[in-house]
Amino acid sequence: MRHTVAILTVACSLFTESLWAHHAFSMFDQKQRMELHGVVKEFQWTNPHVWVQLLVTGDDGTVVEWSIEGSSPNGLRRQGWKSSTLQPGMEVSVTISPLKDGQAGGSLVNVTLPDGTVMGRRLDPND
């Protein structure tokens, strides 16, 4: 019996650790905000996190594809999002916490839709 309890304890701790690692956002610089203006290439309404693929044109005309990770579809649905909120070809402004390594990606803070509606977290001026 002790052996079974020990095995279950180790298994549960490993499972919990892997869940925590999955939900860690340590790769994003949560203290920084960056605003991107671009065109939605794809909106992936998938578990465990949604993704926005955003095409951003730089000052030199180069187009860079940004991969932006959002929260879960369930969490976003409770904030008023739908799987159809972002459509390919839609021009939007997106506020993100950028990746620490400088690559073209980040954690979604909010999106301003073409009609001016802000989806996601509104930013406090002191934030």
C-alpha positions as CSV (number, residue, x, y, z in Angstrom):
1,M,0.0,0.0,0.0
2,R,2.8,2.5,0.9
3,H,4.4,1.7,-2.5
4,T,1.2,2.6,-4.4
5,V,0.7,5.8,-2.4
6,A,4.3,6.8,-3.2
7,I,3.9,6.1,-6.9
8,L,0.7,8.1,-7.0
9,T,2.2,11.0,-5.1
10,V,5.2,11.2,-7.6
11,A,2.9,10.8,-10.6
12,C,0.6,13.6,-9.3
13,S,3.5,15.9,-8.6
14,L,4.9,15.3,-12.1
15,F,1.5,15.9,-13.7
16,T,1.0,19.1,-11.7
17,E,4.5,20.4,-12.6
18,S,3.9,19.8,-16.3
19,L,0.6,21.7,-16.2
20,W,2.3,24.6,-14.4
21,A,5.1,24.7,-17.0
22,H,2.5,24.7,-19.8
23,H,0.7,27.7,-18.4
24,A,3.9,29.7,-17.6
25,F,4.3,32.9,-19.5
26,S,7.9,33.5,-18.6
27,M,8.9,33.8,-22.2
28,F,7.0,37.1,-22.5
29,D,8.1,40.4,-21.1
30,Q,5.0,41.2,-19.0
31,K,6.4,44.6,-18.0
32,Q,6.5,45.8,-21.6
33,R,3.7,46.7,-24.0
34,M,4.0,46.9,-27.8
35,E,1.3,48.1,-30.2
36,L,1.2,46.5,-33.6
37,H,-0.9,47.5,-36.6
38,G,-1.5,44.9,-39.2
39,V,-3.7,42.5,-41.1
40,V,-5.1,39.3,-39.6
41,K,-3.7,36.4,-41.5
42,E,-5.3,33.7,-39.3
43,F,-7.2,33.5,-36.0
44,Q,-6.8,30.0,-34.5
45,W,-9.6,29.4,-32.0
46,T,-8.1,26.3,-30.4
47,N,-7.4,24.9,-26.9
48,P,-5.5,25.5,-24.8
49,H,-4.8,29.0,-26.2
50,V,-5.9,30.9,-29.2
51,W,-3.4,32.3,-31.7
52,V,-3.5,35.4,-33.9
53,Q,-1.2,35.4,-36.9
54,L,-0.8,39.1,-37.8
55,L,1.0,40.5,-40.9
56,V,2.8,43.7,-40.0
57,T,4.3,45.9,-42.6
58,G,7.5,47.8,-41.5
59,D,8.6,51.2,-42.5
60,D,10.8,49.6,-45.2
61,G,7.9,47.7,-46.7
62,T,8.9,44.4,-45.3
63,V,6.0,42.2,-44.1
64,V,6.7,40.3,-40.8
65,E,4.3,37.6,-39.5
66,W,3.8,37.9,-35.8
67,S,2.5,35.0,-33.7
68,I,0.5,36.2,-30.8
69,E,-0.8,33.9,-28.1
70,G,-4.0,34.6,-26.3
71,S,-5.8,32.9,-23.4
72,S,-8.2,30.0,-23.7
73,P,-11.3,30.1,-26.0
74,N,-13.4,29.6,-22.9
75,G,-11.9,32.6,-21.1
76,L,-12.2,34.8,-24.1
77,R,-15.8,33.7,-24.7
78,R,-16.7,35.0,-21.2
79,Q,-15.2,38.3,-22.3
80,G,-17.4,38.5,-25.4
81,W,-15.1,37.0,-28.0
82,K,-16.3,34.5,-30.6
83,S,-14.4,32.3,-33.0
84,S,-15.4,34.9,-35.7
85,T,-14.2,38.0,-33.8
86,L,-11.1,38.2,-36.0
87,Q,-11.3,37.4,-39.7
88,P,-8.5,37.0,-42.3
89,G,-7.9,40.4,-44.0
90,M,-9.2,42.4,-41.1
91,E,-7.0,45.4,-40.2
92,V,-6.5,45.7,-36.4
93,S,-4.3,47.2,-33.8
94,V,-3.0,44.7,-31.2
95,T,-1.3,45.4,-27.9
96,I,1.0,42.6,-26.7
97,S,3.6,41.8,-24.2
98,P,6.5,40.9,-26.5
99,L,8.7,37.9,-26.4
100,K,11.8,38.4,-24.3
101,D,14.1,37.0,-27.1
102,G,13.0,39.7,-29.6
103,Q,11.3,37.4,-32.0
104,A,8.1,38.4,-33.7
105,G,5.6,37.2,-31.2
106,G,3.9,38.0,-27.9
107,S,1.2,37.5,-25.4
108,L,-2.1,39.1,-26.3
109,V,-3.3,42.0,-24.1
110,N,-6.0,43.5,-26.3
111,V,-7.2,44.0,-29.9
112,T,-8.8,47.2,-31.4
113,L,-11.2,46.1,-34.1
114,P,-11.8,48.3,-37.3
115,D,-15.0,49.8,-35.7
116,G,-13.0,50.9,-32.6
117,T,-14.2,48.2,-30.3
118,V,-11.5,47.0,-27.8
119,M,-11.5,43.3,-27.1
120,G,-9.4,42.1,-24.2
121,R,-7.9,43.9,-21.3
122,R,-8.2,47.7,-21.2
123,L,-4.9,49.3,-20.1
124,D,-4.7,51.5,-17.1
125,P,-2.5,54.6,-17.9
126,N,-0.3,53.6,-14.9
127,D,0.0,50.0,-16.1
